[in-house]
């Protein structure tokens, strides 16, 4: 008996792999450019860097806890739906 071969399934999987690879490369490039930019010694960049550091120091993680829990719940629901779909 010959197993079924679905060309569209293969296409979708390859498309996902290529798209994720492209997105990760572009994101890494963006982060690298931002880090190089923030290392600059120009006065305006130094002021911007200090402002970013001050904002990060004042950020309170407890403010974002409800949003993080909400997202975690949605991820659990999505995982459950995908599990039931592929079962």
C-alpha angles and dihedrals in degrees: 000000000000116000116237113259116204112197093189091055090053091048092051092049093049091046091053092049093050094044093049092047091050092048092049092049092049092046091050090049091050093049091048092051091048092051092048090048093050091051091063119118096219114125096238092048091049090052091048091048092050090049092051091049091050092050091049091049092053095046113113114211091202089069090062097043095095091051092047091050091048091052091047090053091050091050090051091050091048091050090050093050092048091048092052091045095053095039 
